[in-house]
Amino acid sequence: MTIEIADRLVKLRKKYGYSQEELADKLGLSRQAVSKWERAEASPDTDNLICLAKLYGVSLDELLATDEDIDTIVEEQVKGDKKEESKEENQDDHAEIKDDHVVLFAKDGKKVTIDHDGITCYNKDGTVKRKNFDVPNAVIGAIEATLFTMAVIAYIILGAVCNLWYNAWVVFFLPEIVCSFMRAVRKGNAQHFNIAFVSLFAFFFVCMCIPGLDAHLWHPMWVVFLAIPLYHTTVGAINKAIGKPDKDEDDDDDDKHSVKVKADIDIK
């Protein structure tokens, strides 16, 4: 692919109002493939040339016309091939380091990402090949399941022995409170602590479980719910001050490991 033809492809694409991604979708290709054509790093195959000519309403002769001589065309093609070979040779040890993760690229096009959720391996087409077992999340999940089972047993015992069926159900708040604290510590972000459950537990425990006070505290105890916006506002301000993402941004990062993913880093 000559520079002249590559420039013509860029002009035609822009003339018809296509982005690289939109053109790639029409041709069933990746955006990187179109980008390589327009940088003269690769050439479209015959089928793609025919599709491009029809899409832009030009003949193949018009699409591929060039004033360069044969020697220049061959020289550019050889340079492009050598560049691709050099890229593939260096790709074994190629890595990208980002703020919150590292990406390792293999020569065959596969890659591995390492982040706070563990290690994930990807196939050449971007599908997840293997995701390492996330031990911290598994441990927290097991603890939460154990605590919930203990809460059920405690509720039954308190109800049957002490006749506390009416108010002992507050124990069901405790597993989430404990485990949300553990998740906040693991992620290093206090926004993951479930302050809403803490407020609810405090409200119902004081109003329903302290003898002699349950009839008098329903109205004033509602003030504990003010802790929810106060907590999130304070923690959010601290996170912004120190440059730490909030809870929603952390959750978005967790969603990046799906069955089908798109590489977010181009191989240099």
N, C-alpha and C positions, 0 to 999 in steps of 0.2 A: 504494500500500500504506500503510495507516494504522498508527500505532504500536500501536493496540489489536489489530489483526489480526496484526501481527508478533509481539507478545508471546504471542498465542494459539498461533502456530506454534512458538514456542520451548517453551512449556509442553507442547504435545502431543508434540513430539519427545522431550523429556526424560521425559514420562510413559511412553512406549513404549520408552525405553532406547536411543534411537539417538544416535550422535554425528553431527555435521554431515557428516563424511566418509561414514559408513555410510548416511545418508539420501541423500546425493548419489549414491552408488553404486547404490542402489535405483532412483533416478530417471534414472540415466544422465547426471548433470550433474557440474559441478565443485563442490568444497566452497565456493568463493568465491560461487557463485550462491546456495547455501542461506544463506550468511552475509549476503548482501545482502538477502534476503527478511526475515531476522530482525532486520536493522537498519533495516527500512523504506526501504531505498535502491532497491529494485526489487520488482516484483510477479511472481508466478508466472503463466505463461500458462494458458489454459483446460485444456489437457491435463494440466499439472502440478497444477493445482488439483483436477482429478478424481482423479488418482493419490493426492494427499495425503488427500483426503476418504475414499477407500476404504482407504488404509493405516491411517488413524486411526479408522476406523469411525464417521465423522460425516457429516452431510449437508453440501452446499455452503453451505446457509443458515447452519448452525451454524458452519462454518469461516470464513465471511465476514461474520458478523453484527457490526455496529458501532453504537454510539450517536451517533457523530459525524455532523454535518449535511453536506450536499453541499458547502457552501462550504469547510468545513475539509478535507474529502477532496481537493477540487480544489486547494486551496492547498498541501497536503502533496505532492501529485503534481507540481505545478509546481516546488516547491523541489527535489524529487528529480531532476527532469529538468535543472534548471539546474545542479545539483551535478555530474551526469554530464557535461554539456556542458563545464563548467569544467574537470573532470578531464581530458577528452579534449584540450581546448585547451592545457592546461599540460603534457601528456604528451610533447610534442615535445622539450622540454628537460629532461625528468625523468631523474634518475640516482640510483642507490643506490651508496654506497661502503661496502664491507665490509673486513674485515681483510686478505683475500688476493685480492680481486677487485672489479671495478667493473661495474655493470649499467646499460646505457643502454636506455630504453624509447622506442619509436616510437609515433606517434599511432595507427597501424593495428593495434596490439597486438603487433607484433614487438619483439624485444629483441636486444641485443648484449652479450656478456660479455667482459671483458678481464681476464686473469689471467696467471700465470707460464707457462702453456702456450700463450698466444697469444690470438687473437681468434676468438670463435665467434658465428655469427649463428643466431637461432632464428625459426621461423615462429610465427604466432599460436597454433597448437595445441601448441606446445612441441617440435616436431621440429626437429632440427638442419638448418638450411638450408645453412650453409657453415662449415667450420672452417679457419682459415688454416693454412698449412703451418708446422709447428713446426721452424724452422731449426736451433736448437741440438740438438734430439733427432736430427734428420736427419744433422747433421754427426757427432755421436757415433756414430750407427749406421754411417755410412760409414767412419769411422775403425776401428771394431771389426771390420767386414767386411774391411777392408784388412789389419789386424793379424793376423786369423785366417788370411788367405791367405798372409801372410808367414810365419806360424808353420808352416803346412803345408809351404811350400817349404823352410824352415830344417830341419824335421824330416827331410825326404827327403834333403837335402844332407848333414846330419850323419850320417844313417843309412848313406847310400851311400858317402860319402868316409871317414868316421871310424869306421864300424861302431858307431854309437851308437843303434841301433834300440831297445835295451833301456831306455835312460834319457833320451834326447833328447826324449821326449814331454812332458817338463815344460814345454816352451815353450808348450804350449797353455793354460797358466794365465795367461800374460802379457796377452793381449788383454783379458780380463775385468778383470784387476787395473788396467790402465791406464784403461780406459773407466769402470770403477766410480769411480775417483778423479775423472775428469772429471764424472761425474754428481753426485758429492758436492759438487764445487766449484760446478757450475751451480745446484743446489738449495740450496746453503748449508747442507747438513746432512751431517755426517760419518757418519751411520748408513748412508748409501748406499754407502760404501766397503766393498768385499767383503773384509773381513779374513779370512774363512774361506779364500779362494783364496790369500791371501798366506801364511797359515800352512801350507797344503798345499804350496805352491811351495817354501817354505823347508825344510820337512821332507824332501821328496823330492829337492830339489836337493843339500842337504848330504849326505844319506844315500846318494844314488845317483850323484852327478856329481863329487864331490871325490875324486880318487885317494888311496887309502891310508886313507881314513876311513870308507868305506862299510860296512865290516864291524864297526865299533865304535860307530857313532852311532845305530843304529836304536832302541835302548832309551832313551837319555837325550834324544834329539831330540823325543820325544813332548811334552815340556814346551812346545814352541812353540804347541800347541793351546790352552794356557791363555790365550793372547793373545786368543782369540775372546770368551769371556765377559768377560774383563777390559776389552777394548776397548769392547764394547757397554754394559757397565755404566757405565763412565766417561763415554762419550759421551752415554748416556741421561740420566745425572745432570746433566751440563752443560746438555743441551737443556732439561730441566725447570727448571733454575735460571734460565735466560735466557728461558723461555717459548716455546721453539721446539718444533713438533710432531715426533714421532718418525717413523721411516720408514713404519710402517703407516698413520699418519694422512695422510702425504703421498700414499701409494698410493691411499687412499680418495678423496682429492681428485681424483686423476687419473681415477678411474672415473666422475666425474660427467658427463663428456661421452659420453653414449650416444645411440643412434638415437632413443629416446623419452625425454624428460626432463620433469620436473615443475618448474615455476617455484618457486624457493625464497624469492622475495621478493615480497610483495604490493605492487601499485602503490598508493601513498598518494594 
